[in-house]
Amino acid sequence: DTSINLGDNIQLNTLTDLQQPLVYDWHPGFGLSCYDCESPIFAGNTSAVYELIVTDINGCFKNAVTHIKVIPDYGLFIPNAFTPNGDGENDFWQLFGNIKAIKQLSVKIFNRWGEKVFETTSKDLCWDGTYKGERLNTGVFVYSLKAVLTDGTEVVKSGNITLVR
């Protein structure tokens, strides 16, 4: 039995003393990379109980049950300031936290006049404080974020970003 955070994967390994060749049968098959292999990868979004039945060439079989608990880690940290000054520290505005749990993302950033200066749907977003190739001056910007996590949970946030040069 094991616990994983939402968005994580885990490989389920088997060990048996039955005679080769073996037939593997995982139930249920959802959330697994395969249901008839020795070591499937669990990439599910919800907790589940899996049973494995292994049958050998002589028709002998063994079974085992495992519980996988998915912890709904929705933690996203959205910074409210960054310093894109080229010193290698805090040069990009980006998301932190459980990024791998994001299935879909939409981020928009606006200046104080409501003009959109940045937009992306990439989970690997890194805004460098530029607009149309030009460095923006120190100021306060507004972001709007909408994310859909792998379990279907929707996260909607908005706030201010201070850009300091």
N, C-alpha and C positions, 0 to 999 in steps of 0.2 A: 504494500500500500504506500502511496506517495501523494504529496501535494505539490502543485506547480502554480505559478502566477498566470493569469489570463494572458494569452499571447505566447507563452512558452511552449516548447515541444519536449517530449521525453521519449526515449527509446525503451520499449518493453523487451527485456531479454528473457530467454527461457533456458532451462537446464534440466535435462532428463537422462535417465539411464536406460531408456527404451532402445530397441534395436533399429538401426537405420535400414531403409529410408523411413522417414517420418512424415505424417500428414498433420498439419497444424490447422486448427479451426477456432478462430476468435469470435466470440459472441458478446454483444452485437458488433457489427463491422463498422458502424459509423464512428467518425473521429479518429480512425486508424488509417495508416498509409496502405495497409493490406490486411486482409482477414485470414489469409491462408499461408502466411509466412512465419518464420521462426521469431523474428524480432521487429515487429511493426513500430512505427513512430506514431505516438499519440499527439494529435494537434487539435484536439477538441476545444470547444468553448464552454462546455458545462461539465460538471462532475459526472462520473460514470463508474459503473461496476462492469468489469470484463471477466468472462470465463474463457479459459483456454482448454481445449481438448486436444491432446496429442495422441495419435494412433500410430503404432508401428507396423512393420511388414507382416507380423503374425496376428494382427487384429487386437493386440493388447493396447489398452489406452490408460492414460492418466489425465486428470484435470486439475486445474488450479483457478483460483479467483483472485483478482486484484481490484482494489478500489483506487481511483484517481480523483483527487479533490482539486478542482480548479478554483483558485482564490481570485475573486473579482477585483484585481488591482487596477483601479481607474486613475491612479495617481499621475497627473500631468502637471509639471511645473512650467509656468509661463513667466519668464523674466519681465520686469517692468523697466529695465534700463540696460543699455549696452554702450560700448565705447569703440566704434569702428575707426580706430586711429592707426592701425597697422602695426601695433606693438606685439601682436600675437596672443594677446589676452583679451577675451571678451569682445572680439572684433565682429562677431555675428550675433544677430538675434535669432534664437532657435528654441525649440521645445526640449524639455528634459523630462525624464520619468519613463513610464512604461510605453515607449513609442511603438514597440512591436505589437502591442495590442490594438493599434489603430488600423482599421480596415480602409476607411475613407477619410479624407481630410480636405478642408477648404479654409484657407487663411487669406484675409485681406487686411491691408494696412493703409490708412488714410492720413493725409496731412491735416493741419488745423483748418483748412478751407474745404475739407471734405473730398479732396482729390485723391483718387486711389494711386498710391505710389508703389505698391507691391501686392502681388497675388500669386498664390501657389496652391497646388493640390498634392504636392510631394511631402511625404513624411520626413524626408531628409532636408526640410527647409532650412535655409541659412540666408537671412537677409543681411546684406552688407552695408545698409544705410545709403544706398544709391537709388536714383530714379532717372531712368532714360540715360544711364551711363554716367550721370553726374553725382558727385558726393553731395548729400543733403547737409544743411547746416544743423547745428545743435538745435534741438526742439523737442516738443512732445507730439507724439503720433498716437493714433487710435487703431487698435486691432480688433478684428472680428474673427472668431474661430468656431468652426463646426467640425466635430469629429464623430465618426461612427466606429465604435469598437467592434472587435471580432465577435462579441456575443450579442451585438445589435444595440447595445446601450449608446445613446446619443449624448454627446458632451457639447454644450454651447457656452462659449465664454467671450467676453469682450473686456477691454481695458485700455490703459495708457502704456505707452512705451516712451521712455526718455532716451533720446539719442544725444550722447555727449562726445564732442570732438576734442 
